[in-house]
Amino acid sequence: MKWISLCFFLLANALFGQKIIWQEDRKLVWDNFKSPVNRKNSPDVAAYTHCGWEYSVVKSTNPKSPVKIEIKAIFNEDRSWKDVKKISDYILLHEQKHFDIAELFVRKFRKEIEEKIKTSGDYNKNFKAVYNKISNDYKKFQMSYDRITEHGMNKEKQAEYNAIITEELDNLKSYKAS
């Protein structure tokens, strides 16, 4: 019975997925924003993108053994919302860039890991510091993006950020998921 429940849960998650993994050729659409709740409690906010990353680690108790770390940028559909009275293609692009920023920092994370964490011992010594640095930089970048673009309302600054994000993703293309 446990296996049937587990299989049903996995199938339901696959069919009605709550998370979208970032892909270069897949852009967000308004139907991806499934939460009915405006979690910001602000009448001026048109939408909210809940994104970030997930990682998995396979390591050994032997500190000299290789470690395998996989990281993915994800968008949480059930925690992302929109005000249907305020949405537009322009606002959707601003929200897409939040997701693209998550991918940008996943690539930075992968780069740091490739450079600093090769073994289980490296993982034990360095992973937390690498994670905390990338996580803090990510949060600062996301907040700066919204502040400087005025949540996308400053079209000139939004265009500048669009170019910066695209350029940085391209500069780190060797750290895309395979």
N, C-alpha and C positions, 0 to 999 in steps of 0.2 A: 504494500500500500504506500509506503514511503516513496518508493521509486516512481510510482504512478503520479503522486503529488509533485515530486520533483520534476518529472518530465512535463507535466501540465504547466508548472510555473515557468520552466525554461521556454516552452512553446509560446505561452502567453507573452512572455517578455520579448521573444523574437518577433511575434506578430504585431504586438501593440507597443513596441519598444518605447521606453521612457527616455532613452539616451540615444543620441546620434553621435557617431564617431566622425571627427572632421575628415573630409575628403576634398581635395582640390576642385573636383568637378561637381560637387554637390553643395548647393547653396541653400540657406534656410528659406523657408516660405512661412507665411503667417500661420498656416495650419499647424506648424511645429510648436507654436506657443499655446500650450494646452491648459495651463493653470487658469482657473476662473478668478483667482485672487490677485488683486493688486497689492503686492507685498511691500510696496514703498509708501502706501497711504498718502500719496501725493497726487493731487488732481492735475498737475502739470506734466506728469510722466506718461508718455504714450505706450511704452513697452519696457520690458525687462528681460535681459538674456542671462540665464543662469548657466554658466559654463565654467570649465576648468580642465582638470585632467585626472586620469586614473593611472595607476601603475601596478605592476605585478613583479615580484622578485622570486627567482629560483636561485638559492644559494646552498652552500654546504657548511657543515660545522668545521671542515678543514679550511683554514684561512687562506691556503694557497690555491684552492679550487676556483675555477672561473665562476663568475656570477652572471646571471642573465636577468636584465631589467627591461621590461617593456612598458612604454608610456604612450597614452593616447589622449588627445584633446577630445573632450566630450561636451555636448550640449544637453542639458536636462529639460526635456519637453514639459514634464509635469511641474516644473518649478519656474518656468518661463511664461510670461503673460503679456497680453496686449490689451489696450483700450481700443475696441473696434471703431470707436467714433474718431480716433485720432491717427490711425495707421495710414502709412503711405509707402510707396516703393523707396523713397528717400530714407525714411526712418528704418525700414527693413535693412537697407544697406548699412546704416550706422550700427544696427544690432548684429549684422553679419560680421562687421569688423571686430566686435567684441569676441566673437567666436574665433576669428582669424588671429587675434592677439593671443588667445589660449593656445592655438597651434604654434604660433611664433615662440612662445615660452616653452612649449613642449620640445621644440627643436633645440632651444638653448639648453634645456635640461638634458636632452640626449647628448649634446656636445660635451657638456661638463662631465657627464657620466663616462662617456668614451675616453675622455682625457684623464679622469681621476679614479675611476672605479673599475678595476679589471678582475679582482678576486673577491672572495667572500670576506677576507680580512680588510681589503680596501672598503668594501661596503660597510662593514662594522665600524670602521674608523671615520669614514668620510660622508656617507650618504646623508645623514641628518643635516649636516652643515650645508651640503650642496642643495638639498631640498629646501631648507629654510631660506637660503639666499635667493634661489629662483622664485620661490613662493612670494617672498617680500617684494622682489623686483616686479613680479607679475601684478600684484595688487596695486603697487604704486603706479605702474604703467596704465592699468585699467582706470584708476581714479583720475590720473592726469589726462587721459584721453577724453573722458567725459567732461572734466572741468574745462579744458582748453577748447574743445569743440562745442562747449555749452550743450552737451547731450545731443550733438549733431545739428544744432540750430545755427551755428556759425559755419556757413557753407565753405568759406575760404579755409578755415582751420580744418574742417572735415576733409576737404580735398587734400590738404597737406598730410594729414594722418593717413588717408587712404594710400597715398604714394609711399609714405614711410613704411607702413605695414607691408605693402606689396614688395618693396625693395628688400626689407629685412627677411621676409619669407624666402625670397629668391636667393639672398646671400647665404641662407642656411638650408638650401634645397638638398644638400647632401645628407641632411639629418631628417628628411622626410621618412615616414613609415614605409617599410618595403612591402 
